[in-house]
Amino acid sequence: MLLTLAFLWLSVFWAQCEKVSPKPGLKLFREDYKSVQETCIAVGFVKNSCRNGTKIGIAFDARLGKGIRNLATKGRVVFDIVNLNQGSGYDASTGVFTVPSGGIYVFEWTIIAWEGLYALTALAVNDQFKSWSYCLAGKSNNWRSCSKLSILKLHKRDKVWIAVFNGPADIHHHYTSFSGFEL
């Protein structure tokens, strides 16, 4: 009986020692995660930001500090108050965004035309108009707000700005802005 009791006790003891946790170990988890991550990258679900640790997002946001009156055709609108300039592509002294790296970019600009006047502006890339905004307050006693969004494929060192495509333009500074970012 004592021998049976000792055998039973040892059997229970050994059974407890051989139990393995149903949870995977850290090494197994890392291997599974790496496999899933590589699969997602291969099919395009996630961007592999680890390949180029030096890449930063490119974005800018600027607004007009003072009103502009009678800006002639091809005149450049200089948005001189910069709220954001990630990647240092926007120059507030010239109003020109120089593309730091090629890719797909999104630009948006909002123009406020003076009461009863107009501001016909365009997104210029390397001296060529690519997108237009027709902002006409007409005979009203109100200012007219006009916004435009454009998406372009650009190359490194391309120059982008807002210009007048048919002047003169009269632009009020309140709520007038220009922004862009790389997709």
Long-range contacts (C-beta under 8 A, 24 or more apart in sequence): 56-86, 56-87, 57-86, 57-87, 57-181, 57-182, 58-86, 58-87, 58-89, 58-100, 58-101, 58-105, 58-181, 58-182, 59-84, 59-86, 59-87, 59-179, 59-180, 59-181, 59-182, 60-84, 60-85, 60-86, 60-87, 60-89, 60-90, 60-97, 60-179, 60-180, 60-181, 61-177, 61-178, 61-179, 62-90, 62-92, 62-95, 62-177, 62-178, 62-179, 63-173, 63-175, 63-176, 63-177, 63-178, 64-171, 64-173, 64-176, 64-177, 65-173, 66-173, 67-114, 67-170, 67-171, 67-172, 67-173, 68-169, 68-170, 68-171, 68-173, 69-114, 69-168, 69-170, 70-167, 70-168, 70-169, 70-170, 71-119, 71-164, 71-167, 71-168, 71-169, 71-170, 71-171, 72-164, 72-167, 72-168, 73-164, 73-165, 73-166, 73-167, 73-168, 74-163, 74-164, 74-165, 74-167, 75-163, 75-164, 75-167, 75-169, 76-124, 76-161, 76-162, 76-163, 77-111, 77-121, 77-161, 77-162, 77-163, 77-164, 77-169, 77-171, 77-176, 77-178, 79-162, 79-176, 79-177, 79-178, 84-179, 87-182, 90-180, 94-161, 95-161, 95-162, 95-178, 96-159, 96-160, 96-161, 97-159, 97-160, 97-161, 97-180, 98-157, 98-158, 98-159, 98-160, 99-154, 99-155, 99-156, 99-157, 99-158, 99-159, 99-160, 100-156, 101-156, 101-182, 102-153, 102-154, 102-155, 102-156, 103-153, 103-154, 103-182, 103-183, 104-151, 104-152, 104-153, 104-154, 104-182, 104-183, 105-151, 105-152, 105-153, 105-154, 105-160, 105-180, 105-181, 105-182, 105-183, 106-149, 106-150, 106-151, 106-180, 106-181, 106-182, 106-183, 107-131, 107-149, 107-150, 107-151, 107-152, 107-160, 107-178, 107-179, 107-180, 108-147, 108-148, 108-149, 108-150, 108-177, 108-178, 108-179, 108-180, 109-133, 109-147, 109-148, 109-162, 109-177, 109-178, 109-179, 110-145, 110-146, 110-147, 110-175, 110-176, 110-177, 111-135, 111-145, 111-146, 111-147, 111-162, 111-171, 111-176, 112-143, 112-144, 112-145, 112-146, 112-171, 112-172, 112-173, 112-174, 112-175, 112-176, 113-137, 113-143, 113-144, 113-146, 113-169, 113-170, 113-171, 113-172, 114-143, 114-170, 114-171, 114-172, 115-140, 115-141, 115-142, 115-143, 116-140, 116-141, 117-170, 118-144, 118-169, 118-170, 119-146, 119-164, 119-169, 119-170, 119-171, 120-164, 120-165, 120-166, 120-167, 120-169, 121-162, 121-163, 121-164, 121-165, 121-169, 121-171, 122-162, 122-163, 122-164, 122-165, 123-148, 123-150, 123-152, 123-160, 123-161, 123-162, 124-160, 124-161, 124-162, 124-163, 125-152, 125-154, 125-158, 125-159, 125-160, 126-158, 126-159, 127-159, 129-163, 129-165, 132-165, 143-172, 145-175, 151-183
